[in-house]
Amino acid sequence: MADPWQNAMDYAVAVARKAGAVIRHALQNDMMIMCKSSSVDLVTKTDQKVEELILSSIKEKFPTHSFIGEESVSAGQPCVLTESPTWIIDPVDGTTNFVHGFPFVAVCIGFAVSKELVFGVVYSCMEDKMYTGRTGKGAFCNGEPLHVSKQTDIRQCLVISEFGSNREPQVVSKIFSTMKKILCIPVHGVRSIGSAAINMCLVASGSAEAYYEMGIHCWDIAAASVIVKEAGGVLMDAEGGPLDLMSRQVVAANNRTIAERIAKEIEAFPAKRDDAP
Ligand code: LIP
């Protein structure tokens, strides 16, 4: 059967590559850093410029489609997934890494139709790794097929998580308490890369068995969730239910056994849904 969205996916790959070049160039120059929800929730002129570049390129080709973009939502645009073909964009995933020159920064472009994700493109632009996933057609990195790890023993696993940008002491306590419980299972190790999307691509690549995080946003995980699934992995929420993109939580793992074992240890904390009015 003909693939109606292949053209859109090819276009997303080209746009992500162009956006990545802008980010690499910006790293060589002075950057203007601003704060969003707190002094550690950073945004730069590059985030805004790259989102504008991605949005204008896609709108020119697909003018009737809908968009959810990290910086547009910050500027007051709605964050609602409708039946309409919708592009979900994080122009710079790993903004704090970008600010510090810590070399893990990704351009994320996810695409959903009738609320179902159809493809995801994650361009890790400092590493020049183009990750792609198309529902039903596999996941790739620079054209090479991706497969999750086959590990089923949690004690042999490498787990990734993040500390996020919420510094309320009760929230930080829950993050540390969860991490301690997971570390002491014991697992082989816990890592933090600083980009939700790259973390998920590492699970898709078989370099880590699981990634979990509370407090993330739909644009951090939409594109990469297709890549994890297509590489043979599973996605769920912290209660073990199906992934809800707007719920601010994700568990991505190589298989259900590992995902459920991780979810069992998570101490969730309340976070306003992305689609809350
Ligand atoms: C980041 C995520 C990361 C999370 C950070 C932030 P951004 O996304 O990739 O996993 O811990 O708090 O949300 O803001 O760089 O696009």
Boltz pocket constraint, residues with backbone or C-beta under 6 A from the ligand:
constraints:
  - pocket:
      binder: B
      contacts: [[A, 42], [A, 70], [A, 90], [A, 92], [A, 93], [A, 94], [A, 95], [A, 96], [A, 162], [A, 163], [A, 164], [A, 165], [A, 194], [A, 195], [A, 196], [A, 197], [A, 213], [A, 215], [A, 216], [A, 217], [A, 220]]
      max_distance: 6.0
